[in-house]
């Protein structure tokens, strides 16, 4: 969907850079200037700068910013450790926590007029999903070696012809389910908000959807990370 | 609008870059301070346990000393009481024996006096009898 007013796009256009006027850009520069790319960099910069500013001086007795981050990071750390063990948490915490923070912020900025959610593009969500998918197979092979194939064989040998295709399909379906769930939810939210703004923005028509949008944004971030944690945990477990 | 292009790869790179950036400025420092705090807290808990143990040992020492002192005091009191009792008994016995001796002596003296009086009376018995008879008769015998 083409957004009516995105301030980064306006700035880029003023600078004379080619901004795509449609869902797809033609040529590498136009693709790099696509709103979901520029707003991804905005979210990255936001996360980096905010964490840098709030954690400029770390103390044993925390201030407000440090306290917030300690609750968020400590909470995520405990949650991951409960669900997939301490070892995997220590190894994959940066990845999962980055996904949680990035998706939450990327979903939420779409609620502010002039911004858009980078997660309303399949390229963004599929990128995240591919990282999770490759990582969980990496964990599986690292933990079990070649006997990782047993995860796809089902509980009994004579069920293999039935279970192997099902397991393979369900495993590849993770790529679709993770990426399209996030993309679909956020794109629907963005599209609905855009339409309601255009139809009756002056009468606060988008307000209920915005309230719902806050919930959806946080829930989708949580669901994505929760599923990633579950996949990691399953890959680490022994095949039944 | 499901279109996939080269930005997919760029987004993967973006995410990996963000992971490293946030790991450096956010996760590592916060996890470090959380770990340090929990270590410090554990150390403090160790100190608290040590102090509590010391306090308990002191209390036990004081209790033991108190028990010892009170046992000592009780023994001293019992000894003094027994001594006083013994001294009192001795004194009482001596007074009793003294009183007994005095009583014996007085009794003997009284007996002697009675004997003497009896003897004297016996000696004068004839004279009395004569006097009485003469008085009754109105003449001398």
Interface residues (C-beta under 8 A of the other chain):
Chain A: X1 X23 X24 X25 X28 X31 X32 X34 X36 X37 X40 X41 X44 X47 X48 X51 X52 X55 X58 X59 X60 X62 X66 X69 X70 X73 X74 X77 X93 X94 X95 X97 X98 X99 X101 X102 X121 X122 X123 X124 X126 X127 X128 X130 X131 X187
Chain B: X1 X2 X3 X4 X5 X6 X7 X8 X9 X10 X11 X12 X14 X15 X16 X17 X18 X19 X20 X21 X22 X23 X25 X26 X27 X29 X30 X31 X32 X33 X34 X36 X37 X40
